[in-house]
Amino acid sequence: MITEVELPGIVEPDGLQLRRRETPRVAPGQALVRMEATGVSFAEQQMRRGKYYDQPPFPFVPGYDVVGVVEAIGETESGFTVGQRVAAVTKTGGWADRLVLDTADLARVPDGVGAEEVEAVIVNGVTARRMLAIAGVGRGDTVVVLGANGGVGSLLVQLARHAGAQVIGVASKRHFPYLRELGAIPVDREEDTAAAVAALAPNGVKAVFDHVGGPGIRRSWSMLDRGGVLISYGTAATRDQQGNAKLPVLALIGRLVLWNLMPNGRSATFFNLWSGRKRLERHRAELRTDLEAVFDQLAAGEITARIARAFPLSDVADAVRYAESGSAAGKVVLIP
């Protein structure tokens, strides 16, 4: 039997429902994975409100990513074996104690790293790694990371520092010790961040990573130097906004497109992890490569994962409330 969490509609956290169903047959090209850890991310917070850009129709099982152990495998030459630790980006379906996944979507997890730590860097790590590559961040550059204490933000800081860049991290003052520990220069998000960044980088910065969107995106654009890149990857500012979930994203993308037409040497882009999904096999291969590279960096100690708290899957309502409270410092994780 499989135990999983169903999101029946737009509900409060207590409206999430635990259900049990028969374990489906494992077909060729698939594996049954026993979950060791899955996460509560901003994506699920938006899905609970019906606000995630391309979420499936209700009801469905949330869960953007998962790490676990292969329990059974279909009759195929997949390169995976029973007992092997794996991870996957699922987008939905991860909030379950067991799930059937295509082996093409699995990545190998190295020995010696904890499941909760791996979970914290699956989507967050790949997102950070790819955005830094898009921006071309390297030694001697200065970048700004909004929400530098968060899941993606903290990994952006670490990977940018590993590449030799100086990082200005924007966050609440209570997170300053953590940002300094990561090697970032902290800036208070409650102050005039553009002025603070200008004082540190008078000529502007190489890149700004903005998960907030909304009206503040113009401030992020103003921080760039000539040749700088603004990478937007979320619309946290409009999380609780009523109406069509797609409109804030489309409005943001439209603004970025217009800015790209300006002859000032700066550029802007909206990052979407799923943009290459139409080329499925290539998408899967590239995602596996990036996942395993991030896991290797975690195992080598080049990056670290911060776990805010782990909750049993049966306490998912408490986990979601905690993740949405604003007090969680690090990744909120669900375990069996």
Secondary structure by P-SEA (a helix, b strand, c coil): cbbbbbbccccccccbbbbbbccccccccccccccccccccaaaaaaaaccccccccccbbbbccccccccccccccccccccccccccccccccccbbbbccccbbbbbccccaaaaaacaaaaaaaaaaaaaacccccbbbbbcccccaaaaaaaaaaaaabbbbbccccccaaaaaaaacccccccccaaaaaaaaaccccccbbbbcccccaaaaaaaaccccbbbbbcccccccccccccaaaaaaaaaaaaaaaacccccbbbbbbccccccaaaaaaaaaaaaaaaaaaaaaaccbbbbbcccccccaaaaaaaaaacccccccccccc
